Every structure is written in structure tokens, then in C-alpha cells.
């Protein structure tokens, strides 16, 4: 089964449930070189998220990028938004 994203857009970072690590498979979450890159160049690849029943966005992929954005106090991030499955 292939699930295509519904939309691509910039979303407020506060809409993402940063504590939900259901799909997290890599450690550590904080990567200093990535944080510096994001602060200098911005986020080059969008996060992948899906909407949950509660209306929050659940991370699918991009946990390190999300952590870098949170550390840099980024307000909005580009995201591919997938439907709930």
C-alpha cells in the first residue's frame, strides 16, 4: 500500500507533537552540524507528518530536522502532510 501526501505547505512548528516518537528509529535526536546547517540555510527537505484524530500532527520522518528547528526557534517548517492511516 502506498500513501501519497495530501499537501505540501509551511506549518507552524507548534502544531507538531514533538513528544510523539512512534516512528523514531535513529539516535541521537540532536545533531550540531545539522542545527548549524538549518540555521544558515533553512530546512532544505520537508518534514513528513500525518494528522491524528486529536488534530495534532504526528511526525513520520525528519525527527533530527525537527529537533534542529526547535533548537533554532524556527516558527514555521515545510512539511508533507499525509492522511491518517
PDB file of N, CA, C and O in Angstrom:
ATOM      1  N   UNK A   1       0.840  -1.174   0.000  1.00  0.00           N
ATOM      2  CA  UNK A   1       0.000   0.000   0.000  1.00  0.00           C
ATOM      3  C   UNK A   1       0.889   1.243   0.000  1.00  0.00           C
ATOM      4  O   UNK A   1       1.796   1.370   0.822  1.00  0.00           O
ATOM      5  N   UNK A   2       0.624   2.132  -0.907  1.00  0.00           N
ATOM      6  CA  UNK A   2       1.350   3.394  -0.984  1.00  0.00           C
ATOM      7  C   UNK A   2       0.405   4.514  -0.585  1.00  0.00           C
ATOM      8  O   UNK A   2      -0.720   4.601  -1.078  1.00  0.00           O
ATOM      9  N   UNK A   3       0.872   5.363   0.306  1.00  0.00           N
ATOM     10  CA  UNK A   3       0.077   6.511   0.748  1.00  0.00           C
ATOM     11  C   UNK A   3       0.760   7.766   0.250  1.00  0.00           C
ATOM     12  O   UNK A   3       1.924   8.015   0.562  1.00  0.00           O
ATOM     13  N   UNK A   4       0.041   8.549  -0.519  1.00  0.00           N
ATOM     14  CA  UNK A   4       0.575   9.790  -1.063  1.00  0.00           C
ATOM     15  C   UNK A   4       0.243  10.943  -0.119  1.00  0.00           C
ATOM     16  O   UNK A   4      -0.812  10.942   0.516  1.00  0.00           O
ATOM     17  N   UNK A   5       1.152  11.940  -0.023  1.00  0.00           N
ATOM     18  CA  UNK A   5       0.835  13.095   0.822  1.00  0.00           C
ATOM     19  C   UNK A   5      -0.348  13.863   0.254  1.00  0.00           C
ATOM     20  O   UNK A   5      -0.519  13.941  -0.963  1.00  0.00           O
ATOM     21  N   UNK A   6      -1.152  14.424   1.125  1.00  0.00           N
ATOM     22  CA  UNK A   6      -2.293  15.223   0.701  1.00  0.00           C
ATOM     23  C   UNK A   6      -1.873  16.613   0.286  1.00  0.00           C
ATOM     24  O   UNK A   6      -2.405  17.190  -0.663  1.00  0.00           O
ATOM     25  N   UNK A   7      -0.900  17.144   1.022  1.00  0.00           N
ATOM     26  CA  UNK A   7      -0.497  18.511   0.710  1.00  0.00           C
ATOM     27  C   UNK A   7       0.934  18.789   1.160  1.00  0.00           C
ATOM     28  O   UNK A   7       1.498  18.093   2.004  1.00  0.00           O
ATOM     29  N   UNK A   8       1.486  19.820   0.569  1.00  0.00           N
ATOM     30  CA  UNK A   8       2.811  20.324   0.933  1.00  0.00           C
ATOM     31  C   UNK A   8       2.619  21.777   1.293  1.00  0.00           C
ATOM     32  O   UNK A   8       2.113  22.558   0.487  1.00  0.00           O
ATOM     33  N   UNK A   9       3.023  22.155   2.515  1.00  0.00           N
ATOM     34  CA  UNK A   9       2.906  23.556   2.904  1.00  0.00           C
ATOM     35  C   UNK A   9       3.762  23.843   4.129  1.00  0.00           C
ATOM     36  O   UNK A   9       4.267  22.928   4.779  1.00  0.00           O
ATOM     37  N   UNK A  10       3.916  25.107   4.431  1.00  0.00           N
ATOM     38  CA  UNK A  10       4.601  25.502   5.662  1.00  0.00           C
ATOM     39  C   UNK A  10       3.580  25.486   6.784  1.00  0.00           C
ATOM     40  O   UNK A  10       2.470  25.998   6.645  1.00  0.00           O
ATOM     41  N   UNK A  11       3.978  24.885   7.901  1.00  0.00           N
ATOM     42  CA  UNK A  11       3.076  24.785   9.046  1.00  0.00           C
ATOM     43  C   UNK A  11       3.752  25.361  10.289  1.00  0.00           C
ATOM     44  O   UNK A  11       4.976  25.308  10.408  1.00  0.00           O
ATOM     45  N   UNK A  12       2.969  25.908  11.210  1.00  0.00           N
ATOM     46  CA  UNK A  12       3.552  26.348  12.478  1.00  0.00           C
ATOM     47  C   UNK A  12       4.139  25.139  13.213  1.00  0.00           C
ATOM     48  O   UNK A  12       3.487  24.101  13.324  1.00  0.00           O
ATOM     49  N   UNK A  13       5.352  25.275  13.706  1.00  0.00           N
ATOM     50  CA  UNK A  13       6.044  24.158  14.341  1.00  0.00           C
ATOM     51  C   UNK A  13       5.287  23.673  15.593  1.00  0.00           C
ATOM     52  O   UNK A  13       5.420  22.513  15.985  1.00  0.00           O
ATOM     53  N   UNK A  14       4.505  24.550  16.210  1.00  0.00           N
ATOM     54  CA  UNK A  14       3.735  24.189  17.391  1.00  0.00           C
ATOM     55  C   UNK A  14       2.606  23.204  17.123  1.00  0.00           C
ATOM     56  O   UNK A  14       2.076  22.610  18.062  1.00  0.00           O
ATOM     57  N   UNK A  15       2.227  23.016  15.854  1.00  0.00           N
ATOM     58  CA  UNK A  15       1.177  22.054  15.523  1.00  0.00           C
ATOM     59  C   UNK A  15       1.688  20.615  15.529  1.00  0.00           C
ATOM     60  O   UNK A  15       0.898  19.671  15.483  1.00  0.00           O
ATOM     61  N   UNK A  16       3.007  20.451  15.586  1.00  0.00           N
ATOM     62  CA  UNK A  16       3.597  19.114  15.559  1.00  0.00           C
ATOM     63  C   UNK A  16       3.764  18.607  16.982  1.00  0.00           C
ATOM     64  O   UNK A  16       4.282  19.317  17.844  1.00  0.00           O
ATOM     65  N   UNK A  17       3.328  17.385  17.224  1.00  0.00           N
ATOM     66  CA  UNK A  17       3.509  16.754  18.535  1.00  0.00           C
ATOM     67  C   UNK A  17       4.951  16.253  18.615  1.00  0.00           C
ATOM     68  O   UNK A  17       5.250  15.124  18.225  1.00  0.00           O
ATOM     69  N   UNK A  18       5.834  17.103  19.123  1.00  0.00           N
ATOM     70  CA  UNK A  18       7.267  16.794  19.156  1.00  0.00           C
ATOM     71  C   UNK A  18       7.605  15.691  20.153  1.00  0.00           C
ATOM     72  O   UNK A  18       8.702  15.134  20.101  1.00  0.00           O
ATOM     73  N   UNK A  19       6.692  15.366  21.055  1.00  0.00           N
ATOM     74  CA  UNK A  19       6.944  14.320  22.052  1.00  0.00           C
ATOM     75  C   UNK A  19       6.582  12.922  21.556  1.00  0.00           C
ATOM     76  O   UNK A  19       6.997  11.927  22.150  1.00  0.00           O
ATOM     77  N   UNK A  20       5.814  12.841  20.478  1.00  0.00           N
ATOM     78  CA  UNK A  20       5.407  11.536  19.943  1.00  0.00           C
ATOM     79  C   UNK A  20       6.551  10.970  19.107  1.00  0.00           C
ATOM     80  O   UNK A  20       6.856  11.490  18.034  1.00  0.00           O
ATOM     81  N   UNK A  21       7.181   9.907  19.596  1.00  0.00           N
ATOM     82  CA  UNK A  21       8.314   9.314  18.869  1.00  0.00           C
ATOM     83  C   UNK A  21       7.985   7.921  18.340  1.00  0.00           C
ATOM     84  O   UNK A  21       8.857   7.055  18.270  1.00  0.00           O
ATOM     85  N   UNK A  22       6.724   7.710  17.970  1.00  0.00           N
ATOM     86  CA  UNK A  22       6.274   6.421  17.450  1.00  0.00           C
ATOM     87  C   UNK A  22       7.142   5.938  16.294  1.00  0.00           C
ATOM     88  O   UNK A  22       7.481   4.756  16.227  1.00  0.00           O
ATOM     89  N   UNK A  23       7.502   6.833  15.391  1.00  0.00           N
ATOM     90  CA  UNK A  23       8.244   6.448  14.195  1.00  0.00           C
ATOM     91  C   UNK A  23       9.746   6.724  14.302  1.00  0.00           C
ATOM     92  O   UNK A  23      10.469   6.561  13.318  1.00  0.00           O
ATOM     93  N   UNK A  24      10.222   7.134  15.464  1.00  0.00           N
ATOM     94  CA  UNK A  24      11.633   7.458  15.647  1.00  0.00           C
ATOM     95  C   UNK A  24      12.489   6.198  15.617  1.00  0.00           C
ATOM     96  O   UNK A  24      12.249   5.262  16.380  1.00  0.00           O
ATOM     97  N   UNK A  25      13.496   6.173  14.730  1.00  0.00           N
ATOM     98  CA  UNK A  25      14.364   4.994  14.644  1.00  0.00           C
ATOM     99  C   UNK A  25      15.840   5.346  14.740  1.00  0.00           C
ATOM    100  O   UNK A  25      16.681   4.449  14.675  1.00  0.00           O
ATOM    101  N   UNK A  26      16.183   6.619  14.893  1.00  0.00           N
ATOM    102  CA  UNK A  26      17.594   6.982  14.944  1.00  0.00           C
ATOM    103  C   UNK A  26      17.898   7.812  16.193  1.00  0.00           C
ATOM    104  O   UNK A  26      17.042   8.522  16.720  1.00  0.00           O
ATOM    105  N   UNK A  27      19.133   7.696  16.638  1.00  0.00           N
ATOM    106  CA  UNK A  27      19.593   8.440  17.812  1.00  0.00           C
ATOM    107  C   UNK A  27      20.960   8.993  17.500  1.00  0.00           C
ATOM    108  O   UNK A  27      21.638   8.400  16.660  1.00  0.00           O
ATOM    109  N   UNK A  28      21.417  10.039  18.074  1.00  0.00           N
ATOM    110  CA  UNK A  28      20.689  10.964  18.927  1.00  0.00           C
ATOM    111  C   UNK A  28      19.832  11.913  18.103  1.00  0.00           C
ATOM    112  O   UNK A  28      20.052  12.074  16.902  1.00  0.00           O
ATOM    113  N   UNK A  29      18.873  12.528  18.739  1.00  0.00           N
ATOM    114  CA  UNK A  29      17.977  13.442  18.036  1.00  0.00           C
ATOM    115  C   UNK A  29      18.645  14.778  17.740  1.00  0.00           C
ATOM    116  O   UNK A  29      18.270  15.452  16.780  1.00  0.00           O
ATOM    117  N   UNK A  30      19.619  15.172  18.538  1.00  0.00           N
ATOM    118  CA  UNK A  30      20.271  16.471  18.348  1.00  0.00           C
ATOM    119  C   UNK A  30      21.581  16.260  17.596  1.00  0.00           C
ATOM    120  O   UNK A  30      22.435  15.477  18.011  1.00  0.00           O
ATOM    121  N   UNK A  31      21.718  16.961  16.506  1.00  0.00           N
ATOM    122  CA  UNK A  31      22.907  16.864  15.667  1.00  0.00           C
ATOM    123  C   UNK A  31      23.401  18.292  15.433  1.00  0.00           C
ATOM    124  O   UNK A  31      22.759  19.061  14.719  1.00  0.00           O
ATOM    125  N   UNK A  32      24.534  18.646  16.030  1.00  0.00           N
ATOM    126  CA  UNK A  32      25.028  20.026  15.986  1.00  0.00           C
ATOM    127  C   UNK A  32      25.298  20.497  14.561  1.00  0.00           C
ATOM    128  O   UNK A  32      24.992  21.641  14.226  1.00  0.00           O
ATOM    129  N   UNK A  33      25.861  19.640  13.721  1.00  0.00           N
ATOM    130  CA  UNK A  33      26.143  20.077  12.347  1.00  0.00           C
ATOM    131  C   UNK A  33      24.838  20.336  11.582  1.00  0.00           C
ATOM    132  O   UNK A  33      24.770  21.253  10.763  1.00  0.00           O
ATOM    133  N   UNK A  34      23.825  19.545  11.845  1.00  0.00           N
ATOM    134  CA  UNK A  34      22.526  19.775  11.204  1.00  0.00           C
ATOM    135  C   UNK A  34      21.903  21.066  11.731  1.00  0.00           C
ATOM    136  O   UNK A  34      21.345  21.846  10.960  1.00  0.00           O
ATOM    137  N   UNK A  35      21.996  21.292  13.034  1.00  0.00           N
ATOM    138  CA  UNK A  35      21.455  22.519  13.611  1.00  0.00           C
ATOM    139  C   UNK A  35      22.099  23.755  12.973  1.00  0.00           C
ATOM    140  O   UNK A  35      21.410  24.721  12.647  1.00  0.00           O
ATOM    141  N   UNK A  36      23.415  23.715  12.800  1.00  0.00           N
ATOM    142  CA  UNK A  36      24.112  24.837  12.163  1.00  0.00           C
ATOM    143  C   UNK A  36      23.690  25.002  10.712  1.00  0.00           C
ATOM    144  O   UNK A  36      23.488  26.124  10.246  1.00  0.00           O
ATOM    145  N   UNK A  37      23.557  23.903  10.003  1.00  0.00           N
ATOM    146  CA  UNK A  37      23.135  23.956   8.610  1.00  0.00           C
ATOM    147  C   UNK A  37      21.738  24.568   8.475  1.00  0.00           C
ATOM    148  O   UNK A  37      21.502  25.417   7.616  1.00  0.00           O
ATOM    149  N   UNK A  38      20.819  24.127   9.331  1.00  0.00           N
ATOM    150  CA  UNK A  38      19.454  24.658   9.289  1.00  0.00           C
ATOM    151  C   UNK A  38      19.444  26.138   9.646  1.00  0.00           C
ATOM    152  O   UNK A  38      18.677  26.907   9.066  1.00  0.00           O
ATOM    153  N   UNK A  39      20.282  26.547  10.590  1.00  0.00           N
ATOM    154  CA  UNK A  39      20.313  27.965  10.963  1.00  0.00           C
ATOM    155  C   UNK A  39      20.865  28.822   9.827  1.00  0.00           C
ATOM    156  O   UNK A  39      20.464  29.975   9.672  1.00  0.00           O
ATOM    157  N   UNK A  40      21.777  28.272   9.036  1.00  0.00           N
ATOM    158  CA  UNK A  40      22.390  29.034   7.949  1.00  0.00           C
ATOM    159  C   UNK A  40      21.604  28.965   6.642  1.00  0.00           C
ATOM    160  O   UNK A  40      21.489  29.961   5.927  1.00  0.00           O
ATOM    161  N   UNK A  41      21.064  27.788   6.332  1.00  0.00           N
ATOM    162  CA  UNK A  41      20.429  27.578   5.033  1.00  0.00           C
ATOM    163  C   UNK A  41      18.920  27.402   5.084  1.00  0.00           C
ATOM    164  O   UNK A  41      18.243  27.484   4.059  1.00  0.00           O
ATOM    165  N   UNK A  42      18.397  27.162   6.272  1.00  0.00           N
ATOM    166  CA  UNK A  42      16.981  26.839   6.394  1.00  0.00           C
ATOM    167  C   UNK A  42      16.790  25.337   6.209  1.00  0.00           C
ATOM    168  O   UNK A  42      17.751  24.600   5.992  1.00  0.00           O
ATOM    169  N   UNK A  43      15.564  24.903   6.297  1.00  0.00           N
ATOM    170  CA  UNK A  43      15.246  23.486   6.154  1.00  0.00           C
ATOM    171  C   UNK A  43      15.090  23.174   4.676  1.00  0.00           C
ATOM    172  O   UNK A  43      14.154  23.657   4.039  1.00  0.00           O
ATOM    173  N   UNK A  44      15.993  22.374   4.120  1.00  0.00           N
ATOM    174  CA  UNK A  44      16.001  22.100   2.683  1.00  0.00           C
ATOM    175  C   UNK A  44      15.052  20.973   2.286  1.00  0.00           C
ATOM    176  O   UNK A  44      14.533  20.964   1.170  1.00  0.00           O
ATOM    177  N   UNK A  45      14.824  20.027   3.189  1.00  0.00           N
ATOM    178  CA  UNK A  45      13.907  18.916   2.925  1.00  0.00           C
ATOM    179  C   UNK A  45      12.751  18.988   3.906  1.00  0.00           C
ATOM    180  O   UNK A  45      12.972  19.164   5.105  1.00  0.00           O
ATOM    181  N   UNK A  46      11.514  18.854   3.420  1.00  0.00           N
ATOM    182  CA  UNK A  46      10.367  18.991   4.315  1.00  0.00           C
ATOM    183  C   UNK A  46      10.258  17.823   5.298  1.00  0.00           C
ATOM    184  O   UNK A  46      10.745  16.722   5.040  1.00  0.00           O
ATOM    185  N   UNK A  47       9.609  18.094   6.422  1.00  0.00           N
ATOM    186  CA  UNK A  47       9.278  17.046   7.376  1.00  0.00           C
ATOM    187  C   UNK A  47       8.106  16.247   6.805  1.00  0.00           C
ATOM    188  O   UNK A  47       7.343  16.760   5.986  1.00  0.00           O
ATOM    189  N   UNK A  48       7.966  15.016   7.231  1.00  0.00           N
ATOM    190  CA  UNK A  48       6.804  14.202   6.869  1.00  0.00           C
ATOM    191  C   UNK A  48       5.971  14.004   8.124  1.00  0.00           C
ATOM    192  O   UNK A  48       6.459  13.498   9.135  1.00  0.00           O
ATOM    193  N   UNK A  49       4.705  14.409   8.047  1.00  0.00           N
ATOM    194  CA  UNK A  49       3.810  14.322   9.194  1.00  0.00           C
ATOM    195  C   UNK A  49       2.465  13.765   8.746  1.00  0.00           C
ATOM    196  O   UNK A  49       2.138  13.753   7.559  1.00  0.00           O
ATOM    197  N   UNK A  50       1.692  13.303   9.732  1.00  0.00           N
ATOM    198  CA  UNK A  50       0.319  12.904   9.433  1.00  0.00           C
ATOM    199  C   UNK A  50      -0.587  13.473  10.504  1.00  0.00           C
ATOM    200  O   UNK A  50      -0.185  13.646  11.654  1.00  0.00           O
ATOM    201  N   UNK A  51      -1.817  13.762  10.109  1.00  0.00           N
ATOM    202  CA  UNK A  51      -2.790  14.294  11.043  1.00  0.00           C
ATOM    203  C   UNK A  51      -3.370  13.154  11.874  1.00  0.00           C
ATOM    204  O   UNK A  51      -3.653  12.078  11.347  1.00  0.00           O
ATOM    205  N   UNK A  52      -3.547  13.390  13.172  1.00  0.00           N
ATOM    206  CA  UNK A  52      -4.113  12.379  14.058  1.00  0.00           C
ATOM    207  C   UNK A  52      -5.551  12.735  14.399  1.00  0.00           C
ATOM    208  O   UNK A  52      -6.038  13.811  14.050  1.00  0.00           O
ATOM    209  N   UNK A  53      -6.229  11.813  15.088  1.00  0.00           N
ATOM    210  CA  UNK A  53      -7.617  12.059  15.496  1.00  0.00           C
ATOM    211  C   UNK A  53      -7.754  13.319  16.341  1.00  0.00           C
ATOM    212  O   UNK A  53      -8.759  14.025  16.246  1.00  0.00           O
ATOM    213  N   UNK A  54      -6.750  13.604  17.166  1.00  0.00           N
ATOM    214  CA  UNK A  54      -6.797  14.779  18.025  1.00  0.00           C
ATOM    215  C   UNK A  54      -6.516  16.081  17.301  1.00  0.00           C
ATOM    216  O   UNK A  54      -6.603  17.153  17.901  1.00  0.00           O
ATOM    217  N   UNK A  55      -6.179  16.005  16.013  1.00  0.00           N
ATOM    218  CA  UNK A  55      -5.915  17.209  15.234  1.00  0.00           C
ATOM    219  C   UNK A  55      -4.455  17.629  15.204  1.00  0.00           C
ATOM    220  O   UNK A  55      -4.069  18.460  14.381  1.00  0.00           O
ATOM    221  N   UNK A  56      -3.634  17.067  16.091  1.00  0.00           N
ATOM    222  CA  UNK A  56      -2.197  17.368  16.083  1.00  0.00           C
ATOM    223  C   UNK A  56      -1.556  16.686  14.880  1.00  0.00           C
ATOM    224  O   UNK A  56      -2.152  15.810  14.253  1.00  0.00           O
ATOM    225  N   UNK A  57      -0.345  17.098  14.573  1.00  0.00           N
ATOM    226  CA  UNK A  57       0.417  16.463  13.512  1.00  0.00           C
ATOM    227  C   UNK A  57       1.452  15.536  14.137  1.00  0.00           C
ATOM    228  O   UNK A  57       2.202  15.948  15.022  1.00  0.00           O
ATOM    229  N   UNK A  58       1.497  14.298  13.687  1.00  0.00           N
ATOM    230  CA  UNK A  58       2.421  13.289  14.205  1.00  0.00           C
ATOM    231  C   UNK A  58       3.589  13.157  13.231  1.00  0.00           C
ATOM    232  O   UNK A  58       3.394  13.029  12.022  1.00  0.00           O
ATOM    233  N   UNK A  59       4.792  13.189  13.772  1.00  0.00           N
ATOM    234  CA  UNK A  59       5.984  13.033  12.943  1.00  0.00           C
ATOM    235  C   UNK A  59       6.052  11.633  12.360  1.00  0.00           C
ATOM    236  O   UNK A  59       5.802  10.647  13.052  1.00  0.00           O
ATOM    237  N   UNK A  60       6.395  11.554  11.071  1.00  0.00           N
ATOM    238  CA  UNK A  60       6.672  10.282  10.413  1.00  0.00           C
ATOM    239  C   UNK A  60       8.166  10.194  10.129  1.00  0.00           C
ATOM    240  O   UNK A  60       8.803   9.177  10.405  1.00  0.00           O
ATOM    241  N   UNK A  61       8.716  11.266   9.577  1.00  0.00           N
ATOM    242  CA  UNK A  61      10.146  11.306   9.249  1.00  0.00           C
ATOM    243  C   UNK A  61      10.659  12.735   9.388  1.00  0.00           C
ATOM    244  O   UNK A  61       9.953  13.699   9.090  1.00  0.00           O
ATOM    245  N   UNK A  62      11.903  12.849   9.847  1.00  0.00           N
ATOM    246  CA  UNK A  62      12.528  14.154   9.980  1.00  0.00           C
ATOM    247  C   UNK A  62      12.725  14.580  11.422  1.00  0.00           C
ATOM    248  O   UNK A  62      12.763  15.774  11.718  1.00  0.00           O
ATOM    249  N   UNK A  63      12.850  13.604  12.329  1.00  0.00           N
ATOM    250  CA  UNK A  63      12.996  13.924  13.748  1.00  0.00           C
ATOM    251  C   UNK A  63      14.224  14.792  14.033  1.00  0.00           C
ATOM    252  O   UNK A  63      14.149  15.722  14.836  1.00  0.00           O
ATOM    253  N   UNK A  64      15.338  14.498  13.389  1.00  0.00           N
ATOM    254  CA  UNK A  64      16.544  15.310  13.614  1.00  0.00           C
ATOM    255  C   UNK A  64      16.347  16.721  13.063  1.00  0.00           C
ATOM    256  O   UNK A  64      16.777  17.697  13.678  1.00  0.00           O
ATOM    257  N   UNK A  65      15.702  16.828  11.913  1.00  0.00           N
ATOM    258  CA  UNK A  65      15.422  18.146  11.348  1.00  0.00           C
ATOM    259  C   UNK A  65      14.481  18.933  12.247  1.00  0.00           C
ATOM    260  O   UNK A  65      14.653  20.138  12.430  1.00  0.00           O
ATOM    261  N   UNK A  66      13.476  18.247  12.814  1.00  0.00           N
ATOM    262  CA  UNK A  66      12.564  18.904  13.742  1.00  0.00           C
ATOM    263  C   UNK A  66      13.326  19.391  14.972  1.00  0.00           C
ATOM    264  O   UNK A  66      13.130  20.523  15.415  1.00  0.00           O
ATOM    265  N   UNK A  67      14.189  18.550  15.522  1.00  0.00           N
ATOM    266  CA  UNK A  67      14.981  18.945  16.694  1.00  0.00           C
ATOM    267  C   UNK A  67      15.843  20.160  16.384  1.00  0.00           C
ATOM    268  O   UNK A  67      15.944  21.077  17.199  1.00  0.00           O
ATOM    269  N   UNK A  68      16.465  20.169  15.210  1.00  0.00           N
ATOM    270  CA  UNK A  68      17.295  21.312  14.812  1.00  0.00           C
ATOM    271  C   UNK A  68      16.447  22.577  14.710  1.00  0.00           C
ATOM    272  O   UNK A  68      16.875  23.647  15.143  1.00  0.00           O
ATOM    273  N   UNK A  69      15.264  22.462  14.147  1.00  0.00           N
ATOM    274  CA  UNK A  69      14.375  23.625  14.024  1.00  0.00           C
ATOM    275  C   UNK A  69      13.910  24.115  15.393  1.00  0.00           C
ATOM    276  O   UNK A  69      13.834  25.321  15.628  1.00  0.00           O
ATOM    277  N   UNK A  70      13.598  23.185  16.296  1.00  0.00           N
ATOM    278  CA  UNK A  70      13.183  23.573  17.645  1.00  0.00           C
ATOM    279  C   UNK A  70      14.307  24.294  18.366  1.00  0.00           C
ATOM    280  O   UNK A  70      14.070  25.299  19.036  1.00  0.00           O
ATOM    281  N   UNK A  71      15.535  23.788  18.235  1.00  0.00           N
ATOM    282  CA  UNK A  71      16.686  24.448  18.871  1.00  0.00           C
ATOM    283  C   UNK A  71      16.941  25.830  18.283  1.00  0.00           C
ATOM    284  O   UNK A  71      17.371  26.744  18.986  1.00  0.00           O
ATOM    285  N   UNK A  72      16.674  25.974  16.998  1.00  0.00           N
ATOM    286  CA  UNK A  72      16.875  27.268  16.332  1.00  0.00           C
ATOM    287  C   UNK A  72      15.671  28.200  16.494  1.00  0.00           C
ATOM    288  O   UNK A  72      15.671  29.318  15.979  1.00  0.00           O
ATOM    289  N   UNK A  73      14.650  27.733  17.211  1.00  0.00           N
ATOM    290  CA  UNK A  73      13.436  28.513  17.457  1.00  0.00           C
ATOM    291  C   UNK A  73      12.736  28.920  16.159  1.00  0.00           C
ATOM    292  O   UNK A  73      12.222  30.031  16.032  1.00  0.00           O
ATOM    293  N   UNK A  74      12.729  27.993  15.204  1.00  0.00           N
ATOM    294  CA  UNK A  74      12.050  28.199  13.928  1.00  0.00           C
ATOM    295  C   UNK A  74      10.543  28.240  14.168  1.00  0.00           C
ATOM    296  O   UNK A  74      10.012  27.421  14.918  1.00  0.00           O
ATOM    297  N   UNK A  75       9.866  29.173  13.545  1.00  0.00           N
ATOM    298  CA  UNK A  75       8.419  29.326  13.756  1.00  0.00           C
ATOM    299  C   UNK A  75       7.588  28.437  12.827  1.00  0.00           C
ATOM    300  O   UNK A  75       6.596  27.843  13.252  1.00  0.00           O
ATOM    301  N   UNK A  76       7.999  28.349  11.552  1.00  0.00           N
ATOM    302  CA  UNK A  76       7.261  27.539  10.565  1.00  0.00           C
ATOM    303  C   UNK A  76       8.235  26.626   9.842  1.00  0.00           C
ATOM    304  O   UNK A  76       9.398  26.974   9.639  1.00  0.00           O
ATOM    305  N   UNK A  77       7.745  25.447   9.454  1.00  0.00           N
ATOM    306  CA  UNK A  77       8.577  24.478   8.746  1.00  0.00           C
ATOM    307  C   UNK A  77       7.816  23.929   7.537  1.00  0.00           C
ATOM    308  O   UNK A  77       6.593  23.798   7.587  1.00  0.00           O
ATOM    309  N   UNK A  78       8.526  23.607   6.454  1.00  0.00           N
ATOM    310  CA  UNK A  78       7.867  22.964   5.328  1.00  0.00           C
ATOM    311  C   UNK A  78       7.563  21.512   5.691  1.00  0.00           C
ATOM    312  O   UNK A  78       8.360  20.838   6.344  1.00  0.00           O
ATOM    313  N   UNK A  79       6.396  21.049   5.256  1.00  0.00           N
ATOM    314  CA  UNK A  79       6.005  19.678   5.608  1.00  0.00           C
ATOM    315  C   UNK A  79       5.164  19.040   4.510  1.00  0.00           C
ATOM    316  O   UNK A  79       4.373  19.699   3.836  1.00  0.00           O
ATOM    317  N   UNK A  80       5.363  17.739   4.356  1.00  0.00           N
ATOM    318  CA  UNK A  80       4.471  16.916   3.564  1.00  0.00           C
ATOM    319  C   UNK A  80       3.461  16.350   4.552  1.00  0.00           C
ATOM    320  O   UNK A  80       3.834  15.674   5.511  1.00  0.00           O
ATOM    321  N   UNK A  81       2.179  16.628   4.318  1.00  0.00           N
ATOM    322  CA  UNK A  81       1.146  16.198   5.255  1.00  0.00           C
ATOM    323  C   UNK A  81       0.402  15.010   4.655  1.00  0.00           C
ATOM    324  O   UNK A  81      -0.237  15.119   3.609  1.00  0.00           O
ATOM    325  N   UNK A  82       0.501  13.877   5.339  1.00  0.00           N
ATOM    326  CA  UNK A  82      -0.135  12.648   4.892  1.00  0.00           C
ATOM    327  C   UNK A  82      -1.462  12.465   5.604  1.00  0.00           C
ATOM    328  O   UNK A  82      -1.643  12.958   6.718  1.00  0.00           O
ATOM    329  N   UNK A  83      -2.393  11.762   4.973  1.00  0.00           N
ATOM    330  CA  UNK A  83      -3.650  11.477   5.659  1.00  0.00           C
ATOM    331  C   UNK A  83      -3.436  10.441   6.761  1.00  0.00           C
ATOM    332  O   UNK A  83      -2.447   9.709   6.756  1.00  0.00           O
ATOM    333  N   UNK A  84      -4.357  10.392   7.683  1.00  0.00           N
ATOM    334  CA  UNK A  84      -4.295   9.375   8.732  1.00  0.00           C
ATOM    335  C   UNK A  84      -4.489   8.006   8.086  1.00  0.00           C
ATOM    336  O   UNK A  84      -5.299   7.856   7.171  1.00  0.00           O
ATOM    337  N   UNK A  85      -3.741   7.006   8.567  1.00  0.00           N
ATOM    338  CA  UNK A  85      -3.927   5.657   8.038  1.00  0.00           C
ATOM    339  C   UNK A  85      -4.090   4.671   9.151  1.00  0.00           C
ATOM    340  O   UNK A  85      -4.258   3.478   8.899  1.00  0.00           O
TER     341      UNK A  85
END
